[in-house]
Amino acid sequence: MSVIVEEVSKTYGSQFALDKVSFTVDSGTVLGILGPNGAGKSTLLKIIAGYLRPSSGLVKINGIIADPEQLSFKRMIGYLPENNPLYTDLYVREYLRLVAGLYKIPNRNKRMDEIIEMTGLGSEIHKKIGALSKGYRQRVGLAQALVHDPSLLILDEPTSGLDPAQLIEIRQLIRNISTNKTVLFSTHIMQEVEAVCDRVLILNQGKVVALETPDKIKKLSVQQIRKVTVEFSEPVPEMIFETISGILKIEQIAANKYIVYGSTGDLRPELFRLAVKKKYTLLTLYEQESSMENSFLELIK
């Protein structure tokens, strides 16, 4: 199930929520959508899901132009909105039976059993939705999005407000689901992107600023600053680093521990040779990996 977004814009009065957004998602891909609040993430997902019309541009799902009036188009999509609206007075199975009826699914009981097992809701089916924890409510939201077996799954902030254990469970569930579906989801959690996504789309002020794999996103830092942590067994004067070229800044974080910032090249060999020359005992010497957070912050500046 491929997704093609072509020059999509959405305006509210004179304000652009999306500004000529274009990208392609191949079948079977998990695409994470990142961006600050107000970047246009939810608007973009609503347009792809067929809940909003773009002001200009178009979306194609498997070659079919997205049209909010076409039910056949919507049958291909499972959608979990950010606020996860549920009928809290219904029991879990009762609610899923209602959703399955709306989609006119044959063999509803069999399909509900499959979805309940897939989403790990078996232990909660005797409860009303209003009595469930936030994590299990999210599972119910995922179950309703999956009950008609869509080819494209769209999730808007699916892990918002979950505790660490629930985060891990929902991430694993999304990864399991993605084995035979295309998944688009928005998030604020960088670790989630690295753990789940094949590609990352970063939006800022309604525009695409990056579309790459998580590893490549981490390397898109404008400044490409390299950071090395070095720790000695005894306090050392900061001036000893002056003999090493390429150092931009020294940050002392303890009496005998520093973070050394460099513009290019690996500073570790020079730092090691310096310690040997000065007869200092090294306790720690490692380069910090580029982080998704740093690249994200630089890209949205």
C-alpha positions in Angstrom: 0.0 0.0 0.0 1.9 3.0 -1.3 1.2 6.6 -0.3 2.0 9.6 -2.6 1.5 13.1 -1.3 1.8 15.7 -4.1 2.2 19.5 -3.3 -0.4 19.3 -0.5 -1.3 22.6 1.1 -3.9 23.4 3.7 -4.9 27.0 4.7 -7.2 28.3 7.4 -7.9 31.9 6.3 -4.5 33.4 5.6 -2.5 30.9 7.7 -0.8 27.9 6.1 -1.1 24.6 8.1 0.6 22.8 5.3 2.7 24.4 2.5 3.3 22.3 -0.6 4.1 19.1 1.2 5.3 16.2 -1.0 6.7 12.8 -0.2 6.2 9.1 -1.1 5.9 6.1 1.3 6.5 2.7 -0.2 4.4 -0.3 0.7 5.3 -2.0 4.0 7.1 1.1 5.4 6.8 2.5 8.9 7.0 6.3 8.5 7.3 8.4 11.7 6.2 12.0 11.4 8.0 14.4 13.8 7.6 18.1 14.3 6.9 20.8 17.0 3.4 21.6 18.1 1.6 23.4 15.2 3.9 21.9 12.6 0.9 20.4 10.7 1.3 16.7 11.7 -2.3 16.1 12.6 -3.6 18.1 9.6 -1.4 16.0 7.3 -2.7 12.7 8.7 -6.3 13.8 8.5 -5.9 14.7 4.9 -4.3 11.3 4.1 -7.0 9.5 6.0 -9.7 11.4 4.1 -11.1 13.4 7.0 -10.0 16.8 5.5 -9.7 18.1 2.0 -6.5 19.8 1.1 -6.7 23.4 -0.2 -4.5 22.3 -3.1 -2.5 19.2 -4.1 -3.6 15.6 -3.9 -3.0 12.3 -2.1 -2.9 8.9 -3.8 -3.4 5.7 -1.8 -2.3 2.8 -4.0 -2.9 4.9 -7.1 -6.4 6.0 -5.9 -6.9 9.7 -5.3 -8.0 10.3 -1.7 -11.6 11.5 -1.6 -13.5 12.0 1.7 -16.7 11.1 -0.1 -15.5 7.7 -1.3 -16.2 4.9 1.2 -14.3 2.4 -0.9 -11.2 4.6 -0.4 -11.7 4.8 3.4 -12.1 1.0 3.7 -8.3 0.7 2.8 -7.4 2.9 5.9 -7.4 2.3 9.6 -7.2 5.6 11.6 -6.5 6.2 15.3 -6.9 10.0 16.0 -4.9 11.7 18.7 -7.8 12.0 21.2 -8.9 8.3 20.6 -12.7 8.8 20.9 -14.3 5.7 22.3 -17.7 4.8 23.7 -16.7 4.5 27.3 -20.0 2.9 28.5 -19.6 -0.1 26.1 -17.7 -3.3 26.9 -14.6 -4.0 24.8 -16.2 -6.7 22.7 -19.4 -4.8 22.4 -17.6 -1.8 21.0 -15.6 -3.9 18.5 -18.8 -5.6 17.4 -20.3 -2.1 16.7 -17.3 -1.1 14.6 -17.2 -4.4 12.7 -20.9 -3.9 12.0 -20.3 -0.5 10.5 -17.7 -2.0 8.1 -20.2 -4.9 7.4 -17.5 -7.5 8.1 -18.6 -11.1 7.6 -17.8 -13.6 10.4 -17.6 -10.8 12.9 -17.1 -12.9 16.0 -14.1 -14.7 14.4 -12.6 -11.4 13.3 -13.1 -9.9 16.8 -11.4 -12.8 18.4 -8.4 -12.4 16.0 -8.1 -8.6 16.8 -8.5 -9.1 20.5 -5.7 -11.6 20.5 -3.5 -9.4 18.2 -3.9 -6.4 20.4 -3.6 -8.2 23.7 -7.1 -7.3 25.0 -8.1 -10.8 26.1 -7.8 -10.1 29.8 -9.9 -6.9 29.6 -12.9 -7.9 27.5 -15.1 -8.2 30.6 -14.6 -4.5 31.4 -16.2 -1.4 30.1 -13.9 0.8 28.1 -14.3 3.6 30.7 -12.7 1.3 33.4 -9.6 0.6 31.3 -6.2 2.1 31.8 -4.8 4.5 29.2 -2.6 1.8 27.7 -5.5 -0.6 27.2 -7.7 2.2 25.8 -5.0 2.8 23.2 -5.1 -0.9 22.4 -8.9 -0.6 21.9 -8.3 2.3 19.6 -5.8 0.2 17.6 -8.2 -2.7 17.6 -11.0 -0.5 16.0 -8.5 0.8 13.5 -7.5 -2.8 12.5 -10.8 -4.6 12.7 -11.5 -4.3 8.9 -7.9 -5.3 8.0 -6.8 -2.1 6.3 -3.7 -1.9 4.2 -2.7 1.5 5.5 -2.7 2.3 9.3 -2.6 5.9 10.4 -1.9 6.7 14.0 -1.8 10.2 15.5 0.3 10.3 18.7 -0.5 6.6 19.6 1.7 6.5 22.7 0.9 10.0 24.2 0.5 9.8 27.9 1.6 6.1 28.3 3.9 4.9 31.1 7.3 3.3 30.1 5.9 -0.3 30.2 2.9 0.7 28.1 5.2 2.5 25.6 7.3 -0.6 25.0 4.1 -2.8 24.6 2.5 -0.4 22.0 5.8 0.0 20.1 6.1 -3.7 19.8 2.5 -4.0 18.7 3.1 -1.4 16.0 6.2 -3.2 14.8 4.3 -6.5 14.7 1.4 -4.9 12.7 3.8 -3.4 10.2 5.0 -6.7 8.9 2.1 -6.7 6.4 0.9 -3.1 6.5 2.1 0.4 5.7 2.1 2.5 8.9 2.2 6.3 9.3 2.3 7.7 12.8 3.1 11.0 14.4 5.0 11.3 17.7 7.1 13.6 19.9 9.2 10.7 21.3 12.6 10.4 19.5 13.3 7.0 21.0 10.1 5.8 19.5 11.2 6.8 16.0 14.5 5.0 16.4 12.9 1.9 17.7 10.0 1.6 15.3 10.5 3.6 12.1 12.0 2.8 8.7 11.9 6.4 7.6 11.3 9.8 9.3 9.5 12.8 8.0 10.2 16.1 9.9 7.7 18.9 9.5 8.2 22.5 10.6 5.7 25.3 10.0 3.9 23.2 7.5 6.9 22.3 5.4 9.0 19.2 5.0 12.5 19.8 6.3 13.8 16.2 6.1 12.8 12.8 4.9 15.4 10.1 5.7 16.1 7.0 7.7 16.6 7.5 11.4 20.4 6.9 11.1 20.7 9.5 8.3 18.5 12.0 10.2 21.0 11.8 13.1 23.8 12.7 10.6 21.9 15.7 9.2 23.2 18.0 11.9 24.1 21.3 10.3 27.2 21.8 12.4 28.3 18.2 12.6 29.9 18.8 16.0 31.7 15.8 17.5 31.7 15.4 21.2 34.3 13.3 23.2 34.1 12.6 26.9 37.5 12.3 28.5 38.1 11.5 32.2 41.4 11.3 34.1 42.2 9.7 37.4 43.3 13.1 38.8 42.4 16.8 38.1 44.1 18.3 35.1 44.4 21.9 33.9 42.2 22.8 30.9 45.1 24.4 29.1 46.6 21.0 28.3 44.1 20.7 25.4 45.4 23.8 23.7 47.9 21.7 21.8 45.2 19.7 19.9 43.9 21.3 16.7 40.3 21.2 15.7 38.9 21.7 19.2 36.0 24.2 19.3 35.1 24.2 23.0 36.0 22.5 26.3 33.3 21.9 28.9 34.4 20.8 32.4 31.7 18.6 34.0 33.9 17.5 37.0 37.3 18.2 38.5 38.8 15.5 36.3 36.2 15.1 33.5 35.6 17.1 30.3 33.5 17.1 27.2 35.6 18.1 24.2 33.9 19.5 21.2 35.5 19.2 17.8 34.5 20.3 14.3 35.9 17.5 12.2 37.9 14.2 12.6 38.2 11.9 15.6 39.7 13.6 18.6 40.3 10.4 20.6 43.7 9.4 19.2 45.1 12.9 19.9 43.6 12.9 23.4 45.1 9.5 24.1 48.5 10.6 22.9 48.2 13.7 25.1 47.5 11.6 28.2 50.5 9.4 27.5 52.8 12.4 26.9 51.6 14.1 30.1 51.6 10.8 32.0 47.9 11.2 33.0 45.9 8.1 33.6 42.8 7.8 31.4 39.6 6.5 33.0 37.2 7.3 30.2 37.6 8.2 26.5 34.6 7.8 24.2 32.8 9.8 21.5 29.2 10.5 22.0 27.0 9.4 19.1 25.0 12.0 17.1 21.5 12.2 18.6 18.1 12.4 17.0 17.2 15.2 19.4 20.1 17.4 18.3 19.5 16.9 14.6 15.8 17.5 15.1 16.3 20.8 17.0 18.8 22.0 14.4 16.5 21.1 11.5 13.6 23.0 12.8 15.5 26.2 13.7 
